[in-house]
Amino acid sequence: MSMVAEDHYRLCVVRSATVARPEDLRTPLDLLLAALPLKFFGTTTALEAVPVTSKEDDTLRRFLESAALSNPAGRAPTDPTHEVRFFTQAAAPDAIVDLHLTWGGQPGFVAELRLGRDAAPPPRTSTLRRLFDTMVKTFRPDFAFIDLPRRANAPQRPGELVFGWATYVTRRWPVRSVVPPPGRAIEVPYGGTVLLATIDLKDEFSADVVAHVEAIEKFARPILGSPGTSLRPPPPKS
């Protein structure tokens, strides 16, 4: 099991729909791991930590097949039914990358990508946005967010909208609702909107950044949480 540094970036995607078949994650994971050109190891409750490959002995498939959790003491309706983790090995925690996937229960699917500060090289704004965009396009969440180092405790498996430096929501942002500066609302080509608390990350430890995140949340939560503004996409037409 990896140990990410306390001060790390956390990219989290959440959706209400679970994973119908573990093998359905195979292609999305191939795409995401390809965006992180690192040597990953993987583990589940049934497999020890071994290198992850997709072209040689296909351990990625075996990880997904062994992801089911055993709950001998029983499980709550909110508990996940499957879990798998992929991580890098490094001498310093600041260089570790950790990808943790859980599904089943409530919410149906959560993927968390944690990066030590050295694992997100400058320019950090473009690095984090690129990985965030890849995760959103790959997993199609109801919402997603980026936590910066030292952010207040966020729920491990958030079932409700969490705001971060960047926050993705599936529904279209109201055109006339201009977010407080220096924040910005950006419609993305894969659907939905990304709300940025600041355009650039010059100093993520700055109190100003924390204040901008709080300002975005104070402004946007009433709009996104108002009646009739569900974050979930509409059901397909029959």
HELIX and SHEET records of a PDB file:
HELIX    1   1 PRO A   22  LEU A   25  5                                   4    
HELIX    2   2 ARG A   26  ALA A   34  1                                   9    
HELIX    3   3 THR A   59  GLU A   65  1                                   7    
HELIX    4   4 PRO A   93  ALA A   95  5                                   3    
HELIX    5   5 ARG A  117  ALA A  119  5                                   3    
HELIX    6   6 ARG A  124  PHE A  139  1                                  16    
HELIX    7   7 ALA A  207  LEU A  224  1                                  18    
SHEET    1   A10 VAL A  50  PRO A  51  0                                        
SHEET    2   A10 PHE A  41  THR A  43 -1                                        
SHEET    3   A10 HIS A  82  PHE A  87 -1                                        
SHEET    4   A10 VAL A  97  TRP A 103 -1                                        
SHEET    5   A10 PHE A 109  GLY A 116 -1                                        
SHEET    6   A10 HIS A   8  ARG A  15 -1                                        
SHEET    7   A10 PHE A 143  ASP A 147 -1                                        
SHEET    8   A10 ALA A 166  VAL A 169 -1                                        
SHEET    9   A10 THR A 193  LEU A 196 -1                                        
SHEET   10   A10 ARG A 184  GLU A 187 -1                                        
END                                                                             
